[in-house]
Amino acid sequence: MPRIAPLEPENAPEQSRQLMEQGEQAMGQMLNFFKQMAVSPASFQAYMNFEAALQGGALDQLTREAVYIGTSDYNGCTY
């Protein structure tokens, strides 16, 4: 059971809905992570800004995803 209850887009604050849509377009699907981030529009916006900044980094997409999966597994998250 998640510590933060995920929100469906229709129940999320307006700013979060826009970010959820952007995330869904970028990932090709609505991730539960986005539904949980929607609880706090300010945190969600900060995450999306950080994610955008990483796009110009040295790690390729496959390596970044491997880090996300490894971190999620270490933290006991399901994906």
C-alpha distances in whole Angstrom, upper triangle without the diagonal:
4,7,9,9,10,14,16,20,21,19,20,22,25,26,22,23,26,24,21,24,26,23,22,26,26,23,24,21,18,16,12,13,16,14,12,16,17,16,19,22,24,21,21,24,25,22,24,28,27,26,29,31,29,31,34,33,35,32,32,29,28,28,26,23,23,23,20,18,20,18,15,15,16,13,11,10,10,12
4,5,6,8,12,14,17,20,17,17,20,23,22,19,20,23,20,18,21,23,20,20,24,23,21,22,19,16,13,10,10,13,11,9,12,14,13,15,18,20,17,17,21,21,19,21,24,23,22,26,27,26,28,31,30,32,29,29,26,26,26,23,21,22,21,17,17,18,16,13,14,15,12,11,9,9,12
4,6,9,13,16,19,21,18,17,19,22,22,19,21,23,21,19,23,24,21,22,25,25,23,25,22,19,16,12,12,14,12,9,12,14,12,14,17,18,16,16,20,20,18,21,23,23,22,26,27,26,28,32,31,32,30,30,28,28,27,24,23,23,22,19,19,20,17,14,16,16,13,12,11,12,15
4,6,9,13,15,17,14,13,15,19,18,15,17,20,17,16,20,21,18,19,23,23,21,23,20,16,14,10,10,11,9,6,8,10,8,10,14,15,13,13,17,17,16,18,21,21,21,24,25,25,27,30,30,32,29,30,27,27,27,24,22,24,22,19,19,21,18,15,18,18,15,15,12,14,15
4,7,10,13,14,12,11,14,17,18,14,16,19,17,15,19,20,18,19,22,23,21,22,19,15,13,10,10,11,8,6,9,10,8,11,14,17,15,14,18,19,18,20,23,23,22,25,27,27,28,32,32,34,31,31,28,29,29,26,24,25,24,21,21,23,20,17,20,21,17,17,14,14,15
4,7,10,12,10,9,12,15,15,12,13,16,14,12,15,17,15,15,19,19,17,18,15,11,10,7,8,8,5,4,8,7,7,11,13,16,14,13,16,18,16,17,21,21,20,23,25,25,26,29,30,32,29,29,26,26,27,24,22,24,23,19,19,22,20,17,19,21,18,17,14,14,14
4,6,8,6,6,9,12,13,10,10,13,13,10,13,16,14,14,18,19,18,18,15,11,11,9,10,9,5,6,8,6,7,10,12,15,14,13,16,18,17,17,21,22,21,23,26,26,26,30,31,33,31,30,27,28,29,26,24,26,25,22,22,25,23,20,23,25,22,21,18,17,17
4,6,5,6,10,12,13,10,9,12,12,9,11,15,14,13,16,18,17,16,13,10,11,9,11,9,6,9,11,9,10,13,14,17,17,14,17,20,18,18,22,23,22,23,26,27,27,30,31,34,31,30,27,28,29,26,24,27,27,23,23,26,25,22,24,27,24,23,20,18,17
4,5,5,8,9,10,8,5,9,10,7,8,12,12,11,14,16,16,15,13,10,11,11,12,10,7,11,11,8,10,13,12,16,16,13,15,18,17,16,20,22,20,21,25,25,25,29,30,33,31,30,26,28,29,26,24,27,27,23,24,28,26,23,26,28,26,25,22,21,19
4,6,8,9,12,10,8,11,13,11,11,15,15,14,17,19,19,19,16,13,15,14,16,13,11,13,14,11,12,15,14,18,19,16,18,21,21,20,23,25,24,25,28,29,29,32,34,36,35,33,30,32,33,30,28,31,31,27,28,31,30,27,30,32,29,28,25,24,22
4,7,9,12,10,9,12,13,12,13,17,17,16,19,21,21,21,18,14,16,14,15,13,10,12,13,9,10,12,13,16,17,15,17,20,20,20,23,25,24,25,28,29,30,33,34,37,35,34,31,32,34,30,28,31,31,27,28,31,29,26,29,30,27,27,24,23,22
4,6,8,6,6,10,10,9,11,14,14,14,17,19,19,20,17,13,14,13,13,11,8,10,10,6,7,9,9,13,13,12,14,17,16,16,19,21,21,22,25,26,26,30,31,34,32,32,28,30,31,28,26,29,28,25,26,29,27,24,27,29,26,26,22,22,21
4,6,5,6,9,10,10,12,14,15,16,18,20,21,22,19,16,17,16,16,13,11,12,11,7,8,8,7,11,13,11,12,16,16,16,18,21,21,22,24,26,26,29,31,34,33,32,30,32,32,29,28,31,30,26,28,31,28,26,29,31,28,28,25,25,24
4,5,5,7,9,10,11,13,14,15,17,19,20,21,19,16,18,18,17,14,13,15,13,9,11,11,9,12,14,12,12,16,17,16,18,20,20,21,23,25,25,28,30,33,32,32,29,32,32,29,28,31,31,27,29,32,30,28,31,33,30,30,27,27,26
4,5,5,7,9,10,11,13,14,16,17,19,20,19,16,17,17,16,12,13,14,11,9,10,9,6,9,11,9,9,12,13,12,14,17,17,17,20,22,22,25,27,30,29,29,26,29,30,26,26,29,28,25,27,30,27,26,30,31,28,29,26,26,25
4,5,5,6,9,10,10,12,14,15,16,17,16,13,13,13,12,9,9,10,8,5,8,8,5,9,10,7,8,12,12,11,13,16,16,16,19,21,21,24,26,29,27,27,24,27,27,24,23,26,25,22,24,27,24,23,26,27,25,26,22,23,21
4,5,5,6,9,10,10,12,14,15,16,14,11,13,13,13,10,9,12,11,7,10,11,9,12,13,10,11,15,14,13,16,18,17,18,21,22,22,25,27,30,29,28,25,27,28,25,24,27,27,23,25,28,26,24,27,29,27,27,24,23,21
4,5,5,6,9,10,11,12,14,15,14,12,14,15,15,11,12,14,12,10,13,13,10,12,14,10,10,14,14,11,14,17,16,15,19,20,20,23,25,28,27,26,23,26,27,24,23,27,26,23,25,28,27,25,28,30,28,29,25,25,23
4,5,5,6,8,10,10,12,14,13,11,12,13,12,8,10,12,9,8,12,11,8,10,11,7,7,11,10,8,11,13,12,12,16,17,17,20,22,25,24,23,20,23,24,20,20,23,23,20,22,25,23,22,25,27,25,26,22,22,20
4,5,5,6,9,10,10,11,10,7,9,10,10,6,7,10,9,7,11,12,10,13,13,9,10,13,12,10,13,15,14,14,18,18,18,22,23,26,24,23,20,22,23,20,19,22,22,19,20,23,22,20,23,25,23,24,20,20,17
4,5,5,6,9,10,10,9,8,11,13,13,9,11,14,12,11,15,15,13,16,16,12,12,16,14,12,15,17,15,15,19,19,18,22,24,27,25,23,20,23,24,21,20,24,24,21,22,26,25,23,26,28,26,27,23,22,19
4,5,5,6,9,10,10,10,11,14,13,10,12,15,13,12,16,16,13,15,15,11,11,14,12,9,12,14,12,11,15,16,15,18,20,23,22,20,18,20,22,19,18,22,22,19,21,24,23,22,25,27,26,27,23,22,20
4,5,5,6,8,8,7,8,11,10,7,10,12,11,11,15,15,13,15,14,10,11,13,11,8,12,13,10,11,15,15,14,17,19,22,20,18,15,17,19,16,15,18,18,15,17,21,20,18,21,24,22,23,19,19,16
4,5,5,5,5,5,7,10,11,8,10,13,13,13,16,17,16,18,17,13,14,17,14,12,15,17,14,14,18,18,17,20,22,24,22,20,16,18,20,18,16,19,20,17,18,22,21,19,22,25,23,24,20,19,15
4,6,5,7,8,11,14,14,12,14,17,16,16,19,20,18,20,19,15,16,18,16,13,16,17,14,14,17,17,15,19,21,23,21,19,16,18,21,18,17,20,21,19,20,24,23,22,25,27,26,27,23,22,18
4,6,8,10,11,14,13,12,15,17,16,16,20,20,18,19,18,15,15,16,14,11,13,14,11,11,14,14,12,15,17,19,17,15,12,15,17,15,14,17,18,16,17,21,21,20,22,25,24,25,21,21,17
4,5,7,8,12,11,10,13,16,15,16,19,20,19,20,19,15,16,18,14,12,15,16,12,13,16,15,13,17,18,20,17,15,12,13,16,13,11,15,16,14,15,18,18,17,20,22,22,22,18,17,14
4,7,9,13,14,12,14,17,17,17,21,22,21,23,22,18,19,21,18,15,19,19,16,16,20,19,17,20,22,23,21,18,14,16,18,17,14,18,19,17,17,21,21,20,22,25,24,24,20,19,15
4,6,10,11,10,11,14,15,15,18,20,19,22,20,17,18,20,17,16,19,20,17,18,21,20,19,23,24,25,22,20,17,17,20,18,15,18,20,16,17,20,20,18,20,23,23,22,18,16,13
4,7,8,7,8,11,12,12,15,17,16,19,17,14,16,18,16,14,18,19,16,18,21,20,20,23,24,26,24,22,18,19,21,19,16,19,20,16,17,20,20,17,20,23,21,20,17,15,12
4,5,5,7,9,10,11,14,16,16,18,16,13,16,17,14,13,17,17,15,17,20,19,19,23,23,25,22,21,17,18,19,16,14,16,17,13,13,17,16,14,16,19,17,17,13,12,9
4,5,5,6,9,10,12,14,15,18,15,13,16,17,14,15,19,18,16,19,22,21,21,25,25,27,24,23,20,20,21,18,16,18,18,14,14,17,16,13,15,18,16,15,11,10,8
4,5,5,6,9,11,12,13,15,12,10,13,14,11,12,16,15,13,16,19,18,19,22,22,24,21,21,18,19,19,16,14,16,15,12,13,15,14,11,14,16,14,14,10,10,9
4,5,5,6,9,10,11,13,11,8,11,13,10,10,14,14,13,15,18,17,18,22,22,25,22,22,19,20,21,17,16,19,18,14,16,19,17,15,18,20,17,18,14,14,12
4,6,5,7,10,11,14,12,10,13,15,13,13,17,18,16,19,21,21,22,25,26,28,26,25,22,23,24,21,19,21,21,17,18,21,19,16,19,21,18,18,15,14,13
4,5,6,8,10,13,10,9,13,14,12,13,17,17,16,19,21,21,22,26,26,28,26,26,23,24,24,20,19,21,20,16,17,20,17,15,18,19,16,16,13,13,13
4,5,6,7,9,7,5,9,10,9,10,13,14,13,16,18,18,20,23,23,26,24,24,21,23,23,19,18,21,19,16,18,20,17,15,19,20,17,18,15,16,15
4,5,6,9,8,6,9,12,11,11,14,16,15,17,20,21,22,25,26,28,27,27,24,25,26,22,21,24,23,19,21,23,21,19,22,23,21,21,18,18,17
4,6,9,9,8,11,13,13,14,17,18,18,20,22,23,25,28,28,31,29,29,27,28,28,25,24,26,24,21,22,25,22,20,23,24,21,21,18,19,19
4,5,5,6,9,10,11,12,14,15,16,18,20,21,23,26,26,29,28,28,26,28,28,24,24,26,24,21,23,25,22,20,24,24,21,22,20,21,21
4,6,5,6,9,10,10,12,14,15,16,18,20,21,24,25,28,27,28,25,27,28,24,24,26,25,22,24,26,23,22,26,26,23,25,22,23,22
4,5,5,6,9,10,11,12,14,15,17,19,20,23,23,27,26,27,25,28,27,23,24,26,24,22,24,26,23,22,26,26,24,25,23,24,24
4,5,5,6,9,10,10,12,14,15,17,19,21,21,24,23,25,23,25,24,20,21,23,21,18,21,22,19,19,22,22,20,22,19,21,21
4,5,5,6,9,10,10,12,14,15,17,20,20,23,22,23,20,23,23,19,19,22,20,17,19,22,19,18,22,22,20,21,19,20,19
4,5,5,6,9,10,11,12,14,16,18,19,23,22,23,21,23,23,20,20,23,21,19,22,24,21,21,24,25,23,25,22,23,22
4,5,5,6,9,10,11,12,15,17,17,21,20,21,20,23,22,18,19,22,19,17,21,22,19,19,23,23,21,24,21,23,22
4,5,5,6,9,10,11,13,15,16,19,18,18,17,19,19,15,15,18,16,14,17,19,16,16,20,20,18,21,18,20,18
4,5,5,6,9,10,11,14,15,18,17,18,16,18,18,15,15,19,17,15,18,20,18,18,22,23,21,23,20,21,19
4,5,5,6,9,10,12,13,17,17,18,17,20,19,16,17,20,19,17,20,22,20,20,24,25,23,25,23,24,22
4,5,5,6,9,11,11,14,14,16,15,18,17,13,15,18,15,14,18,19,17,18,21,22,21,23,21,23,21
4,5,5,7,10,10,13,12,13,11,14,14,10,12,15,13,12,15,17,16,16,20,21,20,22,20,21,19
4,5,5,8,10,13,13,13,12,16,16,13,14,18,16,15,19,21,19,20,23,24,24,26,23,24,22
4,5,6,7,11,12,13,13,16,16,13,15,18,16,16,20,21,19,21,24,24,24,27,24,26,24
4,5,5,8,8,10,10,13,12,9,12,14,13,13,16,18,17,18,21,22,22,24,22,23,21
4,6,9,8,8,8,12,12,10,12,15,14,14,17,19,19,20,23,24,24,26,24,24,22
4,7,9,9,11,14,14,12,15,17,16,17,20,21,21,23,26,26,27,29,27,28,25
4,6,8,10,13,11,10,14,15,14,15,18,19,19,21,23,24,24,27,25,27,25
4,7,10,12,10,10,13,14,13,16,18,18,19,21,23,23,25,27,26,27,25
4,7,8,6,6,10,11,10,12,15,15,16,18,20,20,22,24,23,24,22
4,6,5,6,9,10,11,13,15,16,17,19,20,21,23,25,23,23,21
4,6,5,6,9,10,11,12,14,15,16,18,20,21,22,20,20,18
4,6,5,6,9,10,11,12,14,15,16,18,20,21,19,19,16
4,5,5,6,9,10,10,12,14,15,16,18,20,19,19,17
4,5,5,6,9,10,11,12,14,15,16,18,17,17,15
4,5,5,6,8,10,10,12,14,15,16,14,14,12
4,5,5,6,8,10,10,12,14,15,14,14,13
4,5,5,6,8,10,10,12,14,13,15,13
4,6,5,6,9,10,11,12,11,12,10
4,5,5,6,9,10,10,9,9,8
4,5,5,6,9,10,10,11,11
4,5,5,6,9,9,11,11
4,5,5,6,5,7,8
4,5,5,6,7,9
4,5,8,10,12
4,6,9,11
4,7,10
4,7
4
